[in-house]
Structures are given as structure tokens and as C-alpha cells.
Amino acid sequence: MNSVVIWPDEFEVSILEKRILNFGGTTPTSWSCEICEYISTQEKQNTQQLQRFYFSDSEGVYYLLTPTDQILFFDPIDNLLGSLGLKMTKRVVITGVEYQLSDFIIRTGHVNINTRKGVYLEIVVPSFEYNFPEDGRGAKNLLQNLFDMITTTNEKKLNPTIHFFELQQQLTNNKEKQERELFSKQNSMGPYRKPISVRTIYNSLKDSGFII
């Protein structure tokens, strides 16, 4: 599959830096690009090529930007978090609450990861809501499949416990305040939170002895 490399212009980089700073990172210091593969979130066997722009910040944490304007974290945890936001479109707002993932509307969820030494971490990740059965099994299975693909690091298996929060009614984009209030009530972890930085997660895993 042929791809055309289009580097972000100065304006795009500026917007990107603001998003990263709001997402808990620091200003990017270097850029590079490569063609790599990703697995479709809808078909695990449907492997496609996607152009990604990699860059690092002053703390050595790697991020990537794709031509579809997605921002993912990339860190020595073998891309543990990098696959969480596959196929995001230009409607992604890193500092906001609601994102668009292809046909899916994703809302903030929480994943709790227990390391081998019992260190308990909370990571903000997407959860899915889109025309699923009322019991939510379809959404839960899709989210579980995503984690099955990304939670193997150097033959060490993390054990994610997924808490899936469902919205009880359809919400429109122009009712953001009501949406936030409703989700906060349903989210047992409390109101919307700022995502934990990858560097914090990595250091926690390293301090626990899970990563050498």
C-alpha cells in the first residue's frame, strides 16, 4: 500500500503541543516518521498500513500522530497504551470527553491493571457505546478484544480488569454539560479526570519491579 508522507506544518505542531501539554506530556523535541501496521479494531485479522509520525518530549516519552489526526502515547511498555486509540478521526479532542472512533462513539472509561507484584494502577481508556444490545455485551467484548491485542509485553501478560460504564440515554453533542453531569453520576470513580501520563504509569511499573 503506497503512502504519501505529509509532515505537520507549524500550525499543526503548535496545536499538537497544546494537546500533549493538556494530556500530561511536555513539549515535543524531535520528529520522525515511518510506515507501520495496525490492526483494525473491528476485525482483528484485517491488518492495514498506517502512516505514523513519532516524536519524543523532553522526558523521553514518545508520542505519535497519524494523518487522521490521532495522538497516541508510545513508551517502553511495548506500546501498551499505543493501541488504545486506533483509527481515531479528526474529531478527536484530546482535552475533551467525547471522541469519534470510526463508527463508534467512545466515552472515557477506566482500566485497572494489576502488575505481577500487585501494584494497582488506574488508566483512563476508551469505552465504547454504539448500537449494542441493552446488556452492553457487544461493547464489553469489543473492548476486551482490544486489550487482548495490546496487553502482552515481552511475554509478560498484564491482567486488566475492565470497568465498563454505560450511558442510560442517547446524548447529543450540543448537551455537553448534561452529558458530563450524567456520566459523572454513573461513573463510580467520580467526575471526569485528566488522563494519567504515560511517564507516570511507566515509572510506577518500573518501581514495582514489573519492568526491569
C-alpha positions in Angstrom: 0.0 0.0 0.0 1.5 3.3 -1.1 1.6 6.2 1.3 2.4 9.8 1.0 4.3 11.4 3.8 2.9 14.7 4.8 4.7 16.4 7.6 2.7 18.6 10.1 3.1 22.3 9.4 4.0 24.8 12.0 0.4 25.5 13.0 -0.4 21.8 13.3 2.6 21.2 15.5 1.5 24.1 17.7 -1.9 22.6 18.2 -0.4 19.2 18.8 1.9 20.6 21.5 -1.0 22.2 23.3 -2.9 18.9 23.3 0.1 17.0 24.6 0.7 19.5 27.4 -3.0 19.2 28.4 -2.7 15.5 28.3 0.1 15.4 30.8 3.1 15.5 28.5 5.8 18.0 27.7 6.7 19.9 24.5 7.9 17.6 21.7 11.6 17.9 20.9 12.1 15.7 17.8 10.1 14.2 14.9 10.5 11.1 12.8 8.2 9.1 10.6 7.7 5.5 9.5 5.2 3.3 7.8 3.8 0.7 10.2 0.9 -1.7 10.5 -2.0 -1.6 12.8 -4.9 -4.0 13.4 -8.4 -2.8 12.7 -10.5 -2.5 15.9 -13.4 -4.1 14.1 -11.6 -7.1 12.5 -8.6 -8.4 14.3 -7.4 -10.2 11.2 -7.7 -7.1 9.0 -4.2 -5.7 9.0 -3.6 -2.4 7.2 -0.8 0.0 6.8 -1.0 3.4 8.5 1.5 6.3 8.4 2.5 7.5 11.8 4.6 10.4 12.9 6.7 9.7 16.0 8.2 12.3 18.3 9.6 12.5 21.8 9.3 15.0 24.5 11.9 16.3 27.0 11.2 13.4 29.3 11.9 10.8 26.7 8.2 9.8 26.3 7.3 9.0 22.7 4.0 10.0 21.1 2.7 9.5 17.6 0.5 11.4 15.2 -1.2 9.9 12.2 -2.6 11.7 9.2 -6.1 11.2 10.7 -5.0 13.5 13.5 -4.9 10.9 16.2 -2.4 11.2 19.1 -1.2 8.1 20.9 1.4 7.5 23.6 4.3 5.3 22.8 6.6 4.2 25.6 8.9 1.3 26.5 5.9 -0.7 27.8 5.9 -2.2 24.3 3.2 0.1 23.0 0.9 -0.9 25.8 -1.2 2.3 25.6 -0.4 3.0 21.9 -3.1 0.8 20.5 -5.9 2.2 22.6 -6.9 4.9 20.1 -6.7 3.2 16.8 -8.5 4.7 13.8 -9.4 8.0 15.6 -10.7 10.6 13.2 -10.2 14.4 13.1 -13.0 14.9 15.6 -10.7 13.7 18.3 -10.2 16.3 21.1 -7.5 15.1 23.5 -8.5 17.6 26.2 -12.2 16.8 25.9 -14.5 14.0 26.9 -16.0 12.6 23.7 -14.1 11.3 20.7 -15.1 9.6 17.5 -13.6 6.2 16.6 -14.7 5.3 13.1 -18.3 4.3 13.6 -18.0 4.2 17.4 -18.6 6.9 19.9 -16.1 6.4 22.7 -16.5 7.7 26.2 -14.0 7.8 29.0 -13.7 4.6 30.9 -11.2 3.2 33.4 -9.0 0.2 33.3 -7.3 -1.1 36.4 -4.1 -3.0 35.9 -2.6 -5.3 38.5 1.1 -6.0 37.9 2.8 -9.2 39.0 3.8 -7.5 42.3 0.3 -6.4 42.9 0.7 -2.7 42.2 -2.7 -1.3 41.4 -2.9 1.3 38.6 -5.8 3.2 37.1 -5.6 4.2 33.5 -8.1 6.2 31.6 -9.0 4.4 28.3 -11.8 4.5 25.8 -15.0 2.6 26.4 -17.5 2.0 23.6 -21.1 2.9 23.1 -22.7 2.3 19.7 -25.9 0.4 18.9 -25.1 -2.5 21.1 -27.5 -4.8 22.9 -29.1 -3.4 26.0 -26.9 -5.5 28.3 -23.8 -4.0 26.7 -22.2 -7.3 25.9 -21.1 -6.2 22.5 -19.3 -3.2 23.8 -17.6 -5.1 26.5 -16.5 -7.8 24.1 -15.1 -5.3 21.7 -13.1 -3.5 24.5 -11.9 -6.8 25.8 -10.7 -7.8 22.3 -8.7 -4.6 22.1 -7.0 -5.3 25.4 -6.3 -8.9 24.3 -4.3 -7.5 21.4 -2.3 -5.0 23.4 -1.6 -6.4 26.9 1.2 -8.7 26.0 4.6 -7.2 26.7 7.7 -9.3 26.2 5.8 -12.4 27.0 4.6 -10.9 30.3 0.8 -10.8 30.4 -0.9 -7.9 32.3 -4.3 -8.7 33.8 -6.7 -5.8 33.1 -9.9 -5.6 34.9 -12.3 -3.6 32.8 -15.0 -1.4 34.3 -17.5 -0.5 31.6 -19.8 2.4 32.3 -22.9 2.6 30.2 -25.0 5.7 29.5 -28.7 5.2 30.1 -29.9 7.5 27.3 -28.8 8.9 24.0 -26.9 12.2 24.3 -26.3 14.8 21.6 -23.2 16.8 21.1 -24.9 20.1 22.0 -25.7 18.9 25.5 -22.2 18.6 26.8 -23.0 19.9 30.3 -25.8 17.4 30.8 -23.6 14.7 29.4 -20.8 15.4 31.8 -23.2 15.5 34.7 -24.9 12.2 33.8 -21.6 10.4 33.2 -20.2 11.7 36.5 -23.2 10.3 38.4 -22.8 6.9 36.7 -19.1 6.7 37.0 -18.2 5.2 40.3 -14.7 6.6 40.1 -16.1 10.2 40.3 -16.2 13.1 37.8 -14.2 13.3 34.6 -10.5 13.0 35.2 -7.4 14.2 33.4 -5.6 11.1 31.9 -2.6 9.8 33.8 0.6 10.5 31.8 2.4 7.5 30.3 5.6 8.5 32.2 3.8 8.2 35.5 2.5 4.7 34.5 5.9 3.6 33.3 7.6 4.8 36.4 5.1 3.0 38.6 5.5 -0.2 36.7 9.3 0.1 36.8 9.3 0.9 40.6 7.1 -2.2 41.1 9.8 -4.4 39.5 7.4 -5.3 36.7 9.7 -3.7 34.2 13.5 -4.1 34.5 
